[in-house]
Amino acid sequence: MQIENILEEFLNGNIKNFEQLVNELSLYIAKVFYKTGLFSEINELKSEITIFLYQKKESFLKYNQNSRWLIVKTSAINYFKDILKQKKIQLIETEEKDLLEILDNKPKQHTQYEYIEKIEALDKLKTFQKLLSDKENLILLDILGCIKYVYTSKQAEYKAKERLKKKLKDIIINLNLDYETTDLIFDLLCAKSKNAQKIVNKAEGKI
């Protein structure tokens, strides 16, 4: 079942328990993340979430003002916790508190720039930087990119995009890839749905 189908089921009343909805989404996201990790599948996941949220925003929000945020937040938290569990690493109390605080802050409680800083604060969790593989770091950036697209205003978008691009380039530099490839990957992560497949094809052919 695709994300849009899962959310349609919720909107139609077939999934009445919100916890069940989150579980269904988390399960689907986990399958995508762990199946192959291919850029095309990651991008497809992000596109499905983003497109659905924009198209169904009004009808979705009338059910729960915080539904969109809870879906992204819960899935991200579960994803990070699963990584830690697999690697048999337990965060110290302060690190887990920092992670949950970053993911649990609703955008309406902050200005757009404060929220971008909250996203950047995730870099301070050094435990994750040491644990994550390069591919997992790219997935992390994709999660942040999805959150950024849904919740930051047009005015903040350029600033957020440039900061995300710098983070991504730092990772790519460590992989010793050229900047053309770096830009292809970044374009992929930030692609709009109408040209996503074209960029996917270019990126997969390049790497």
C-alpha positions, 0 to 999 in steps of 0.5 A, a space after each residue: 500500500 502506497 503512502 497516498 493510499 494509506 492517507 486516503 484510508 484515514 481520510 475516508 474513515 477506514 483508519 480511525 485510530 491515529 496511532 494505527 495510521 502512524 504505524 502503517 506509515 512507519 511500516 511503509 517508510 521502513 520498508 522503503 528505507 531498508 529494502 534497497 536505499 536507492 535514490 529513486 525509492 527515497 525520492 519517490 517516498 518524499 514525493 508521495 508525502 509532499 504531493 499528498 500533503 499539498 493536495 489534501 492539506 485542507 481535508 487532512 487538517 480538519 481531522 487533526 491540526 498536527 497530523 502532517 507534523 506527527 506523521 513526519 516526526 514519528 516516522 523520523 524518530 522511529 527510523 533513528 531509533 531503529 538504526 540505534 537498536 540495530 547497532 546496539 547503541 543507546 543514547 545517553 539521556 541528554 542526547 535522546 532529549 536533544 533528538 526528541 526536542 528537535 523533532 518534537 518542536 512544532 513549527 508554529 512555536 518558532 519563527 521560520 529562522 528559528 526552525 531552520 536552526 532547529 534542523 541544523 541543531 541535529 548536527 550537534 548529535 555527534 553520536 549519529 554522525 559517527 553511527 550513520 553510513 554515508 547513505 544513511 546520512 543522505 537519507 537523513 538529509 532527505 528527511 530534513 528536506 521533506 520537513 523543510 519543504 512542508 513547513 518553511 515559508 517561501 522566504 526561508 526556502 532559499 536559506 534552508 536550501 543553501 544550508 542543506 546543500 552545504 551539509 550535503 556537499 560536506 558529505 560528498 566531499 568525504 566520498 571524493 565525488 566531483 561537484 557535478 555529481 554532488 549537484 546531481 544528488 542535491 537536485 535529486 533530493 530537492 527535486 519537484 515531482 514533475 522532473 524527479 524521474 529525469 534527475 533520478 536517471 541522470 544521478 544513477 547513471 553518473 554514480 
